[in-house]
Amino acid sequence: MAIQFHDITATSKNVTLGIKEWHIEPGQSWGLFCADGDIGAILGDLLCGELEPESGKITEGACKIAQVSLAEQQRLLESELEKDNSDFLDRIDTGTCVYQLVFEICQDPDLTQTLLNDLDLTHLAQSGFRQLSTGETRRVMLARALATKPELLLLDNVFAGLDIAHRANLARYLETLAPSITLMMTFSRESDIPCWVTQIALFVEGKLESTMNKARWDCHPIIAQLKSQSQAQSAEMIALIRRHQHTSLFDDPIFEIKNGKVAYTEKTIFTNLNWRINQGQHWQIKGPNGCGKSTLLGLIFGDHPQCYSNDIQIFGKKRGSGETIWEIKQHIGMVSSALHLQYRVNCSAIEVILSGFYDSIGLYTQPSKKQIDTAKEWLTLLHMTHNEKTPFKTLEYGQQRLLLIARALVKQPELLILDEPYQGLDYLGRQLVKNTLELIASENLSQLLYVSHYQEDGLDSVQNYLEFTFDHQHQCYQARVC
């Protein structure tokens, strides 16, 4: 089944997709590189018939098409939250179990079990969707897409959120599917494009600029051009941060946990965690999907219920000694997939940034003129001034993530917690944020606590590492400073 795009224009969530001519042959594996902008979700919606083009024509034979995207993942998580029955149960509702989420698509127990085995989900079969890590959730979304037995599969940054081992395993698995399924995979990282991909489509500002084979792509100058562009924009961002710099108010330790443990009725996540963050230290937390990295960040931020059952000291106060959660949060900036999901109020772009001054989901306090001016400066830096009054939920996923990063930075926090901050960002956005974080760390403008599964995301100024590994004797994870 061939697919022909002819003079296509389509708009969704403030993103306009433009394709003059593009021909996709059966059995081809396409890598779609997005220099700036997010075209994966809109292209998937076009092919699946969920979005009509404003002009042009798509010619395709009758076939099954499936997509996997961060936007689809967000929609499923929101659906699971709407079904939350915690108020009627004697336990927390963790959502539909993984097995059921896959089985409900295909109604085939054999196919369901095969997909769980292939995507390393068997041990999570009875786990609720809402208790999964980001990487585990991504694999569930892929299993659901494959359960439809598609002939064409569109994968939007499919490796986002996966640890190193699962990225390698998934690349090999997709290679086995390539002869029987036409694959279209969007990428914002050149390192993510598998060697077996045969064709590359380069999109710039939402428009298909050119198509080429993999050999031509490997020597294309676009990456060098984007790096130069991001350096200039990063310099402007760090200048803004310096203008609002403040002095630290706290002595050592900034944070300390002794014999830390997180356990649920059915399993223990980690135990025996002894860790201390001192003034001026920047840390990266490492470990595989599901080891408890995000859980640990929740203990620090105060969003995890077991933060009060652990021996924790933060900003000079013992947790649970009478401090309010807001007294702690006012010194912390946070970016995470969990926060992105929680930000479901439909306030405007500028209100998202302003909410960072108050650590709120949405804006419920009248900001000062100085705060409004600062938020407008951030919008200018992000090239989003025209979106100042645009509702947050109507923006593309990458634009939403940039606003949440600005929200975390706007108050110049003592501690900046970044849990997979680049998820959903295009190449230019990722380079911009990475360059800025490097400068923040090198000049100690905030202390970074950083999670990323990519070696290339390492920051030169981060020299302290906490790594989780699985302890087979105790059947849970242990962390060590390295």
Secondary structure, DSSP 4 states (H G I P E B T S, - for coil): --EEEEEEEEEETTEEEEEEEEEE-TT-EEEEEESSS--HHHHHHHHTTSS--SEEEEEE-S--EEEE-HHHHHHHHHHHHHT--GGGSSS----SBHHHHHHHHH--HHHHHHHHHHTT-GGGTTSBGGGS-HHHHHHHHHHHHHTT--SEEEEESTTTT--HHHHHHHHHHHHHHTTTSEEEEEES-GGGS-TT--EEEEEETTEEEEEEEHHHHTT-THHHHHHHHHHHHHHHHHHHHHHT-------S-SEEEEEEEEE-SS-EEEEEEEEEE-TT--EEEE--TTSSHHHHHHHHHT-SGGGGSSEEEETTEETTSS--HHHHHTTEEEE-HHHHHH--S--BHHHHHHGGGTT-SS--S---HHHHHHHHHHHHHTT-GGGTTSBGGGS-HHHHHHHHHHHHHTT--SEEEEESTTTT--HHHHHHHHHHHHHHHHTTSSEEEEE-S-GGG--TT--EEEEEEEETTTTEEEEEE-
